[in-house]
Amino acid sequence: MTFNELLEKVRLMAGSCDASGVDFLAVQVNIKGENGGVFYIEVKNGNISVEPYEYHDRSCAITMNMDNFNKLIDGKLDPVAAFTLGKLKVDGDIGKALEFAKLVKK
């Protein structure tokens, strides 16, 4: 999967995600590896935006490889287990990363 295909997959998922209980959340996703890149997911007033840019005023940043991120958003990799096993790194507010994980699981 290319980075652009992943970005489109996340955008499609965001369109069907219920973020009604989230006031504000900004997560930068760093995909490392050969097909890596950076994008952010912003939840603001219940609306979700996914853009291929860095987000400097983010709540947190998560770093994963493409394969593990796909497993995470497909529900095949538990975010807490991924963090514990070192497959997911968090820079910033871990509470916001957990909030993001709950949003992904919906």
A tleap script that builds the chain and sets N, CA, C and O, in Angstrom:
source leaprc.protein.ff14SB
mol = sequence {
  NMET THR PHE ASN GLU LEU LEU GLU LYS VAL
  ARG LEU MET ALA GLY SER CYS ASP ALA SER
  GLY VAL ASP PHE LEU ALA VAL GLN VAL ASN
  ILE LYS GLY GLU ASN GLY GLY VAL PHE TYR
  ILE GLU VAL LYS ASN GLY ASN ILE SER VAL
  GLU PRO TYR GLU TYR HIE ASP ARG SER CYS
  ALA ILE THR MET ASN MET ASP ASN PHE ASN
  LYS LEU ILE ASP GLY LYS LEU ASP PRO VAL
  ALA ALA PHE THR LEU GLY LYS LEU LYS VAL
  ASP GLY ASP ILE GLY LYS ALA LEU GLU PHE
  ALA LYS LEU VAL LYS CLYS
}
set mol.1.N position { 0.845 -1.177 0.000 }
set mol.1.CA position { 0.000 0.000 0.000 }
set mol.1.C position { 0.894 1.246 0.000 }
set mol.1.O position { 1.895 1.312 0.714 }
set mol.2.N position { 0.512 2.214 -0.806 }
set mol.2.CA position { 1.268 3.466 -0.828 }
set mol.2.C position { 0.755 4.398 0.264 }
set mol.2.O position { -0.304 4.168 0.847 }
set mol.3.N position { 1.513 5.442 0.528 }
set mol.3.CA position { 1.095 6.425 1.522 }
set mol.3.C position { -0.220 7.087 1.113 }
set mol.3.O position { -1.098 7.290 1.952 }
set mol.4.N position { -0.362 7.425 -0.171 }
set mol.4.CA position { -1.594 8.067 -0.640 }
set mol.4.C position { -2.801 7.142 -0.518 }
set mol.4.O position { -3.903 7.605 -0.223 }
set mol.5.N position { -2.611 5.848 -0.739 }
set mol.5.CA position { -3.707 4.885 -0.561 }
set mol.5.C position { -4.108 4.810 0.910 }
set mol.5.O position { -5.294 4.734 1.230 }
set mol.6.N position { -3.124 4.831 1.798 }
set mol.6.CA position { -3.420 4.825 3.230 }
set mol.6.C position { -4.186 6.083 3.617 }
set mol.6.O position { -5.168 6.007 4.357 }
set mol.7.N position { -3.755 7.221 3.133 }
set mol.7.CA position { -4.416 8.485 3.430 }
set mol.7.C position { -5.871 8.445 2.979 }
set mol.7.O position { -6.757 8.892 3.707 }
set mol.8.N position { -6.126 7.917 1.792 }
set mol.8.CA position { -7.494 7.806 1.291 }
set mol.8.C position { -8.322 6.846 2.148 }
set mol.8.O position { -9.498 7.102 2.406 }
set mol.9.N position { -7.719 5.757 2.585 }
set mol.9.CA position { -8.402 4.796 3.455 }
set mol.9.C position { -8.802 5.467 4.770 }
set mol.9.O position { -9.921 5.274 5.247 }
set mol.10.N position { -7.907 6.245 5.351 }
set mol.10.CA position { -8.201 6.941 6.608 }
set mol.10.C position { -9.297 7.971 6.389 }
set mol.10.O position { -10.175 8.125 7.237 }
set mol.11.N position { -9.261 8.674 5.273 }
set mol.11.CA position { -10.314 9.661 4.971 }
set mol.11.C position { -11.681 8.993 4.856 }
set mol.11.O position { -12.674 9.511 5.366 }
set mol.12.N position { -11.731 7.847 4.188 }
set mol.12.CA position { -12.996 7.117 4.056 }
set mol.12.C position { -13.508 6.663 5.413 }
set mol.12.O position { -14.702 6.762 5.696 }
set mol.13.N position { -12.610 6.168 6.252 }
set mol.13.CA position { -12.998 5.735 7.593 }
set mol.13.C position { -13.482 6.921 8.420 }
set mol.13.O position { -14.446 6.799 9.176 }
set mol.14.N position { -12.820 8.061 8.282 }
set mol.14.CA position { -13.197 9.263 9.038 }
set mol.14.C position { -14.604 9.709 8.672 }
set mol.14.O position { -15.333 10.228 9.518 }
set mol.15.N position { -14.987 9.511 7.424 }
set mol.15.CA position { -16.315 9.912 6.981 }
set mol.15.C position { -17.429 9.138 7.648 }
set mol.15.O position { -18.550 9.636 7.752 }
set mol.16.N position { -17.143 7.930 8.102 }
set mol.16.CA position { -18.176 7.109 8.741 }
set mol.16.C position { -17.989 6.994 10.247 }
set mol.16.O position { -18.698 6.233 10.905 }
set mol.17.N position { -17.050 7.735 10.790 }
set mol.17.CA position { -16.727 7.674 12.217 }
set mol.17.C position { -17.609 8.637 13.000 }
set mol.17.O position { -17.879 9.749 12.545 }
set mol.18.N position { -18.060 8.211 14.181 }
set mol.18.CA position { -18.857 9.077 15.051 }
set mol.18.C position { -17.938 9.784 16.040 }
set mol.18.O position { -17.414 9.162 16.964 }
set mol.19.N position { -17.749 11.067 15.847 }
set mol.19.CA position { -16.889 11.863 16.732 }
set mol.19.C position { -17.704 12.890 17.508 }
set mol.19.O position { -17.179 13.918 17.936 }
set mol.20.N position { -18.984 12.605 17.682 }
set mol.20.CA position { -19.881 13.572 18.309 }
set mol.20.C position { -19.513 13.915 19.749 }
set mol.20.O position { -19.830 15.013 20.207 }
set mol.21.N position { -18.869 13.030 20.462 }
set mol.21.CA position { -18.515 13.299 21.852 }
set mol.21.C position { -17.151 13.945 22.039 }
set mol.21.O position { -16.714 14.141 23.173 }
set mol.22.N position { -16.467 14.282 20.938 }
set mol.22.CA position { -15.116 14.822 21.015 }
set mol.22.C position { -15.146 16.305 20.641 }
set mol.22.O position { -15.568 16.666 19.542 }
set mol.23.N position { -14.694 17.161 21.566 }
set mol.23.CA position { -14.652 18.594 21.283 }
set mol.23.C position { -13.483 18.942 20.365 }
set mol.23.O position { -13.661 19.560 19.315 }
set mol.24.N position { -12.273 18.529 20.786 }
set mol.24.CA position { -11.089 18.820 19.981 }
set mol.24.C position { -10.033 17.753 20.218 }
set mol.24.O position { -9.763 17.363 21.354 }
set mol.25.N position { -9.444 17.291 19.128 }
set mol.25.CA position { -8.368 16.316 19.181 }
set mol.25.C position { -7.559 16.461 17.902 }
set mol.25.O position { -8.118 16.424 16.806 }
set mol.26.N position { -6.264 16.623 18.029 }
set mol.26.CA position { -5.395 16.735 16.855 }
set mol.26.C position { -4.240 15.758 17.021 }
set mol.26.O position { -3.395 15.914 17.902 }
set mol.27.N position { -4.221 14.750 16.158 }
set mol.27.CA position { -3.203 13.711 16.229 }
set mol.27.C position { -2.412 13.705 14.923 }
set mol.27.O position { -2.970 13.570 13.835 }
set mol.28.N position { -1.121 13.853 15.062 }
set mol.28.CA position { -0.251 13.722 13.887 }
set mol.28.C position { 0.176 12.263 13.813 }
set mol.28.O position { 0.579 11.673 14.815 }
set mol.29.N position { 0.088 11.694 12.635 }
set mol.29.CA position { 0.465 10.304 12.425 }
set mol.29.C position { 1.724 10.280 11.559 }
set mol.29.O position { 1.726 10.763 10.427 }
set mol.30.N position { 2.777 9.716 12.108 }
set mol.30.CA position { 4.040 9.569 11.397 }
set mol.30.C position { 4.174 8.109 10.979 }
set mol.30.O position { 4.307 7.220 11.819 }
set mol.31.N position { 4.137 7.879 9.680 }
set mol.31.CA position { 4.301 6.518 9.163 }
set mol.31.C position { 5.756 6.399 8.737 }
set mol.31.O position { 6.223 7.113 7.850 }
set mol.32.N position { 6.462 5.476 9.392 }
set mol.32.CA position { 7.877 5.308 9.075 }
set mol.32.C position { 8.050 4.144 8.106 }
set mol.32.O position { 7.181 3.282 7.981 }
set mol.33.N position { 9.181 4.142 7.432 }
set mol.33.CA position { 9.474 3.063 6.503 }
set mol.33.C position { 9.481 3.543 5.066 }
set mol.33.O position { 9.412 4.740 4.786 }
set mol.34.N position { 9.567 2.588 4.170 }
set mol.34.CA position { 9.724 2.870 2.747 }
set mol.34.C position { 8.587 3.711 2.168 }
set mol.34.O position { 8.851 4.656 1.425 }
set mol.35.N position { 7.348 3.396 2.483 }
set mol.35.CA position { 6.194 4.144 1.972 }
set mol.35.C position { 5.651 5.109 3.015 }
set mol.35.O position { 4.447 5.356 3.068 }
set mol.36.N position { 6.528 5.650 3.837 }
set mol.36.CA position { 6.114 6.493 4.946 }
set mol.36.C position { 5.712 7.895 4.539 }
set mol.36.O position { 5.815 8.292 3.379 }
set mol.37.N position { 5.257 8.620 5.528 }
set mol.37.CA position { 4.832 9.992 5.344 }
set mol.37.C position { 4.208 10.507 6.623 }
set mol.37.O position { 4.199 9.818 7.643 }
set mol.38.N position { 3.689 11.712 6.565 }
set mol.38.CA position { 3.083 12.352 7.735 }
set mol.38.C position { 1.707 12.879 7.347 }
set mol.38.O position { 1.531 13.457 6.274 }
set mol.39.N position { 0.736 12.672 8.232 }
set mol.39.CA position { -0.571 13.294 8.064 }
set mol.39.C position { -1.151 13.551 9.443 }
set mol.39.O position { -0.630 13.074 10.451 }
set mol.40.N position { -2.236 14.309 9.474 }
set mol.40.CA position { -2.879 14.543 10.758 }
set mol.40.C position { -4.365 14.268 10.658 }
set mol.40.O position { -4.984 14.344 9.597 }
set mol.41.N position { -4.902 13.944 11.827 }
set mol.41.CA position { -6.334 13.745 11.980 }
set mol.41.C position { -6.784 14.749 13.034 }
set mol.41.O position { -6.304 14.738 14.167 }
set mol.42.N position { -7.709 15.612 12.644 }
set mol.42.CA position { -8.208 16.624 13.561 }
set mol.42.C position { -9.702 16.425 13.757 }
set mol.42.O position { -10.464 16.311 12.797 }
set mol.43.N position { -10.101 16.386 15.020 }
set mol.43.CA position { -11.514 16.339 15.359 }
set mol.43.C position { -11.829 17.671 16.031 }
set mol.43.O position { -11.246 18.021 17.057 }
set mol.44.N position { -12.762 18.402 15.434 }
set mol.44.CA position { -13.122 19.712 15.952 }
set mol.44.C position { -14.630 19.863 15.842 }
set mol.44.O position { -15.192 19.829 14.747 }
set mol.45.N position { -15.278 20.030 16.989 }
set mol.45.CA position { -16.742 20.184 17.028 }
set mol.45.C position { -17.465 19.025 16.349 }
set mol.45.O position { -18.476 19.228 15.678 }
set mol.46.N position { -16.949 17.815 16.523 }
set mol.46.CA position { -17.580 16.628 15.963 }
set mol.46.C position { -17.254 16.345 14.506 }
set mol.46.O position { -17.696 15.330 13.968 }
set mol.47.N position { -16.497 17.210 13.858 }
set mol.47.CA position { -16.098 17.008 12.461 }
set mol.47.C position { -14.666 16.497 12.398 }
set mol.47.O position { -13.812 16.923 13.176 }
set mol.48.N position { -14.408 15.582 11.468 }
set mol.48.CA position { -13.081 14.990 11.337 }
set mol.48.C position { -12.442 15.426 10.021 }
set mol.48.O position { -13.045 15.323 8.953 }
set mol.49.N position { -11.205 15.915 10.126 }
set mol.49.CA position { -10.413 16.280 8.950 }
set mol.49.C position { -9.161 15.405 8.919 }
set mol.49.O position { -8.564 15.116 9.956 }
set mol.50.N position { -8.779 14.995 7.725 }
set mol.50.CA position { -7.546 14.224 7.532 }
set mol.50.C position { -6.759 14.921 6.431 }
set mol.50.O position { -7.227 15.021 5.297 }
set mol.51.N position { -5.562 15.405 6.763 }
set mol.51.CA position { -4.760 16.157 5.801 }
set mol.51.C position { -3.303 15.690 5.815 }
set mol.51.O position { -2.784 15.307 6.864 }
set mol.52.N position { -2.648 15.721 4.663 }
set mol.52.CA position { -1.267 15.226 4.568 }
set mol.52.C position { -0.211 16.269 4.953 }
set mol.52.O position { 0.690 16.575 4.172 }
set mol.53.N position { -0.337 16.798 6.153 }
set mol.53.CA position { 0.602 17.810 6.631 }
set mol.53.C position { 0.980 17.535 8.075 }
set mol.53.O position { 0.310 16.766 8.765 }
set mol.54.N position { 2.054 18.163 8.530 }
set mol.54.CA position { 2.389 18.134 9.953 }
set mol.54.C position { 1.453 19.082 10.674 }
set mol.54.O position { 0.986 20.068 10.105 }
set mol.55.N position { 1.184 18.776 11.929 }
set mol.55.CA position { 0.293 19.604 12.741 }
set mol.55.C position { 1.104 20.037 13.950 }
set mol.55.O position { 1.325 19.251 14.872 }
set mol.56.N position { 1.542 21.273 13.945 }
set mol.56.CA position { 2.475 21.743 14.973 }
set mol.56.C position { 1.826 21.954 16.340 }
set mol.56.O position { 2.504 21.814 17.358 }
set mol.57.N position { 0.536 22.285 16.397 }
set mol.57.CA position { -0.152 22.478 17.677 }
set mol.57.C position { -0.977 21.246 18.033 }
set mol.57.O position { -2.098 21.356 18.532 }
set mol.58.N position { -0.421 20.102 17.776 }
set mol.58.CA position { -1.136 18.839 17.962 }
set mol.58.C position { -1.278 18.472 19.431 }
set mol.58.O position { -0.541 18.960 20.288 }
set mol.59.N position { -2.240 17.602 19.698 }
set mol.59.CA position { -2.418 17.041 21.037 }
set mol.59.C position { -1.344 15.996 21.308 }
set mol.59.O position { -0.809 15.901 22.412 }
set mol.60.N position { -1.038 15.206 20.264 }
set mol.60.CA position { 0.008 14.194 20.358 }
set mol.60.C position { 0.392 13.744 18.959 }
set mol.60.O position { -0.289 14.053 17.982 }
set mol.61.N position { 1.469 13.025 18.880 }
set mol.61.CA position { 1.898 12.421 17.613 }
set mol.61.C position { 2.123 10.941 17.870 }
set mol.61.O position { 2.684 10.552 18.895 }
set mol.62.N position { 1.681 10.129 16.935 }
set mol.62.CA position { 1.955 8.701 17.033 }
set mol.62.C position { 2.836 8.308 15.855 }
set mol.62.O position { 2.708 8.844 14.754 }
set mol.63.N position { 3.726 7.370 16.109 }
set mol.63.CA position { 4.642 6.896 15.075 }
set mol.63.C position { 4.534 5.383 14.986 }
set mol.63.O position { 4.653 4.676 15.986 }
set mol.64.N position { 4.307 4.903 13.775 }
set mol.64.CA position { 4.181 3.466 13.517 }
set mol.64.C position { 4.652 3.190 12.101 }
set mol.64.O position { 4.836 4.111 11.304 }
set mol.65.N position { 4.847 1.904 11.792 }
set mol.65.CA position { 5.094 1.565 10.399 }
set mol.65.C position { 3.749 1.338 9.709 }
set mol.65.O position { 2.721 1.203 10.374 }
set mol.66.N position { 3.757 1.296 8.403 }
set mol.66.CA position { 2.529 1.195 7.606 }
set mol.66.C position { 1.719 -0.054 7.957 }
set mol.66.O position { 0.502 0.021 8.123 }
set mol.67.N position { 2.382 -1.183 8.069 }
set mol.67.CA position { 1.694 -2.442 8.348 }
set mol.67.C position { 0.971 -2.390 9.695 }
set mol.67.O position { -0.197 -2.770 9.784 }
set mol.68.N position { 1.645 -1.931 10.726 }
set mol.68.CA position { 1.021 -1.872 12.049 }
set mol.68.C position { -0.097 -0.840 12.110 }
set mol.68.O position { -1.099 -1.067 12.788 }
set mol.69.N position { 0.050 0.296 11.416 }
set mol.69.CA position { -1.017 1.290 11.412 }
set mol.69.C position { -2.258 0.729 10.724 }
set mol.69.O position { -3.379 0.956 11.179 }
set mol.70.N position { -2.061 -0.003 9.630 }
set mol.70.CA position { -3.194 -0.653 8.957 }
set mol.70.C position { -3.898 -1.628 9.893 }
set mol.70.O position { -5.128 -1.660 9.952 }
set mol.71.N position { -3.125 -2.419 10.618 }
set mol.71.CA position { -3.715 -3.356 11.574 }
set mol.71.C position { -4.479 -2.602 12.661 }
set mol.71.O position { -5.549 -3.038 13.086 }
set mol.72.N position { -3.934 -1.480 13.108 }
set mol.72.CA position { -4.582 -0.668 14.143 }
set mol.72.C position { -5.938 -0.166 13.669 }
set mol.72.O position { -6.935 -0.332 14.371 }
set mol.73.N position { -5.991 0.442 12.497 }
set mol.73.CA position { -7.260 1.009 12.035 }
set mol.73.C position { -8.242 -0.058 11.555 }
set mol.73.O position { -9.442 0.198 11.465 }
set mol.74.N position { -7.733 -1.258 11.247 }
set mol.74.CA position { -8.614 -2.371 10.880 }
set mol.74.C position { -9.118 -3.136 12.106 }
set mol.74.O position { -9.906 -4.072 11.974 }
set mol.75.N position { -8.667 -2.740 13.293 }
set mol.75.CA position { -9.096 -3.403 14.519 }
set mol.75.C position { -8.363 -4.693 14.817 }
set mol.75.O position { -8.796 -5.458 15.679 }
set mol.76.N position { -7.262 -4.957 14.128 }
set mol.76.CA position { -6.502 -6.196 14.318 }
set mol.76.C position { -5.320 -6.027 15.270 }
set mol.76.O position { -4.636 -6.998 15.596 }
set mol.77.N position { -5.081 -4.787 15.715 }
set mol.77.CA position { -3.991 -4.510 16.642 }
set mol.77.C position { -4.510 -3.574 17.720 }
set mol.77.O position { -4.944 -2.458 17.432 }
set mol.78.N position { -4.463 -4.031 18.949 }
set mol.78.CA position { -4.906 -3.220 20.080 }
set mol.78.C position { -3.895 -2.100 20.316 }
set mol.78.O position { -2.697 -2.370 20.399 }
set mol.79.N position { -4.350 -0.842 20.427 }
set mol.79.CA position { -3.413 0.265 20.589 }
set mol.79.C position { -2.580 0.190 21.868 }
set mol.79.O position { -1.403 0.552 21.855 }
set mol.80.N position { -3.164 -0.268 22.957 }
set mol.80.CA position { -2.411 -0.378 24.216 }
set mol.80.C position { -1.344 -1.455 24.089 }
set mol.80.O position { -0.214 -1.269 24.540 }
set mol.81.N position { -1.701 -2.583 23.476 }
set mol.81.CA position { -0.724 -3.655 23.261 }
set mol.81.C position { 0.382 -3.177 22.323 }
set mol.81.O position { 1.555 -3.475 22.545 }
set mol.82.N position { 0.016 -2.442 21.282 }
set mol.82.CA position { 1.004 -1.925 20.336 }
set mol.82.C position { 1.987 -0.992 21.040 }
set mol.82.O position { 3.191 -1.047 20.787 }
set mol.83.N position { 1.472 -0.136 21.925 }
set mol.83.CA position { 2.327 0.777 22.679 }
set mol.83.C position { 3.255 -0.004 23.603 }
set mol.83.O position { 4.451 0.277 23.683 }
set mol.84.N position { 2.691 -0.985 24.298 }
set mol.84.CA position { 3.457 -1.796 25.237 }
set mol.84.C position { 4.567 -2.577 24.536 }
set mol.84.O position { 5.661 -2.733 25.078 }
set mol.85.N position { 4.280 -3.066 23.334 }
set mol.85.CA position { 5.252 -3.859 22.577 }
set mol.85.C position { 6.225 -3.006 21.767 }
set mol.85.O position { 7.113 -3.541 21.103 }
set mol.86.N position { 6.064 -1.677 21.820 }
set mol.86.CA position { 6.964 -0.796 21.086 }
set mol.86.C position { 6.631 -0.645 19.614 }
set mol.86.O position { 7.438 -0.119 18.848 }
set mol.87.N position { 5.450 -1.100 19.205 }
set mol.87.CA position { 5.035 -0.973 17.809 }
set mol.87.C position { 4.414 0.392 17.533 }
set mol.87.O position { 4.247 0.788 16.379 }
set mol.88.N position { 4.074 1.104 18.606 }
set mol.88.CA position { 3.470 2.421 18.503 }
set mol.88.C position { 4.177 3.324 19.498 }
set mol.88.O position { 4.293 2.988 20.677 }
set mol.89.N position { 4.648 4.464 19.026 }
set mol.89.CA position { 5.303 5.429 19.902 }
set mol.89.C position { 4.439 6.669 19.977 }
set mol.89.O position { 3.858 7.096 18.979 }
set mol.90.N position { 4.355 7.251 21.175 }
set mol.90.CA position { 3.541 8.447 21.388 }
set mol.90.C position { 4.440 9.580 21.843 }
set mol.90.O position { 5.254 9.424 22.754 }
set mol.91.N position { 4.278 10.721 21.194 }
set mol.91.CA position { 4.975 11.931 21.588 }
set mol.91.C position { 3.898 12.953 21.954 }
set mol.91.O position { 3.131 13.386 21.095 }
set mol.92.N position { 3.845 13.331 23.215 }
set mol.92.CA position { 2.830 14.282 23.648 }
set mol.92.C position { 1.899 13.663 24.665 }
set mol.92.O position { 2.299 12.802 25.449 }
set mol.93.N position { 0.666 14.102 24.649 }
set mol.93.CA position { -0.346 13.722 25.636 }
set mol.93.C position { -0.837 12.289 25.394 }
set mol.93.O position { -1.559 12.022 24.433 }
set mol.94.N position { -0.437 11.384 26.273 }
set mol.94.CA position { -0.840 9.978 26.125 }
set mol.94.C position { -2.354 9.831 26.312 }
set mol.94.O position { -2.969 8.957 25.701 }
set mol.95.N position { -2.949 10.669 27.140 }
set mol.95.CA position { -4.405 10.653 27.313 }
set mol.95.C position { -5.121 10.936 26.004 }
set mol.95.O position { -6.140 10.313 25.703 }
set mol.96.N position { -4.596 11.872 25.224 }
set mol.96.CA position { -5.188 12.180 23.917 }
set mol.96.C position { -4.971 11.025 22.944 }
set mol.96.O position { -5.821 10.759 22.095 }
set mol.97.N position { -3.841 10.341 23.064 }
set mol.97.CA position { -3.601 9.169 22.220 }
set mol.97.C position { -4.618 8.075 22.533 }
set mol.97.O position { -5.098 7.394 21.627 }
set mol.98.N position { -4.947 7.906 23.807 }
set mol.98.CA position { -5.966 6.931 24.199 }
set mol.98.C position { -7.340 7.345 23.696 }
set mol.98.O position { -8.135 6.501 23.283 }
set mol.99.N position { -7.620 8.639 23.729 }
set mol.99.CA position { -8.885 9.149 23.193 }
set mol.99.C position { -8.973 8.847 21.695 }
set mol.99.O position { -10.027 8.459 21.191 }
set mol.100.N position { -7.856 9.028 20.993 }
set mol.100.CA position { -7.785 8.697 19.574 }
set mol.100.C position { -8.018 7.207 19.359 }
set mol.100.O position { -8.723 6.816 18.429 }
set mol.101.N position { -7.429 6.376 20.213 }
set mol.101.CA position { -7.590 4.922 20.108 }
set mol.101.C position { -9.057 4.528 20.249 }
set mol.101.O position { -9.535 3.649 19.532 }
set mol.102.N position { -9.775 5.171 21.169 }
set mol.102.CA position { -11.206 4.887 21.344 }
set mol.102.C position { -11.980 5.282 20.094 }
set mol.102.O position { -12.911 4.590 19.683 }
set mol.103.N position { -11.588 6.396 19.497 }
set mol.103.CA position { -12.263 6.860 18.274 }
set mol.103.C position { -12.042 5.868 17.134 }
set mol.103.O position { -12.958 5.601 16.356 }
set mol.104.N position { -10.829 5.321 17.033 }
set mol.104.CA position { -10.497 4.346 15.994 }
set mol.104.C position { -11.308 3.068 16.175 }
set mol.104.O position { -11.715 2.442 15.195 }
set mol.105.N position { -11.542 2.683 17.420 }
set mol.105.CA position { -12.261 1.425 17.703 }
set mol.105.C position { -13.750 1.505 17.414 }
set mol.105.O position { -14.397 0.466 17.284 }
set mol.106.N position { -14.319 2.706 17.308 }
set mol.106.CA position { -15.778 2.860 17.108 }
set mol.106.C position { -16.212 2.342 15.770 }
set mol.106.O position { -17.398 2.394 15.443 }
savepdb mol mol.pdb
quit
